[in-house]
Amino acid sequence: MNTVHMFDSLHAKPSYNPLLISSINACTHSSLDVRVRHVPGDDNTIADAISHKKFSLAIRLVPNLTIISFTPPQDALGASSQ
């Protein structure tokens, strides 16, 4: 729900502002229209399993599922580009 609120209001805690700004910049530069909404875990068992790091459960639910690690760009983490 925090992510939904952050994208809906474009307001975040100071520590999340770099991530929000980076996301909005990426959307703007790529002409993306992003909509973030909350789907309860009971209605989205795969996303719920992944968000709880239950990767083996997610793969049991979708046997051909590929899970790839993601590292956000450094500017999204608040790192300076010096």
Order of alpha helices (4+ residues) and beta strands (2+ residues): alpha-alpha-alpha-alpha
